[in-house]
């Protein structure tokens, strides 16, 4: 059993990556996906932040069964 919660972050602008970094520093959450209204921005930021999945619609992130 893992002690981390698998989370998704919505927003690839300034605050999204800040939340990704904060989540990693707590060691309590693993960011597994990122969503942004601009799918290309989501892809680029996911690559940059080493997040394995990205979406162009937050509703797809909410349907991701890996996100707890």
C-alpha angles and dihedrals in degrees: 000000000000123000092212129086117224109231141179125218123216115210130043095204124094100303098045095064089042089058091047091053093045091050091052093049092056093054085214098099137045114206106221101168144021130202133194133165085243105064093196090054089049091051094048094047092045089053091046093049096039094244109154101214135039136181138196091214126048090217089066090053090051089053092052105115092207091063110089 
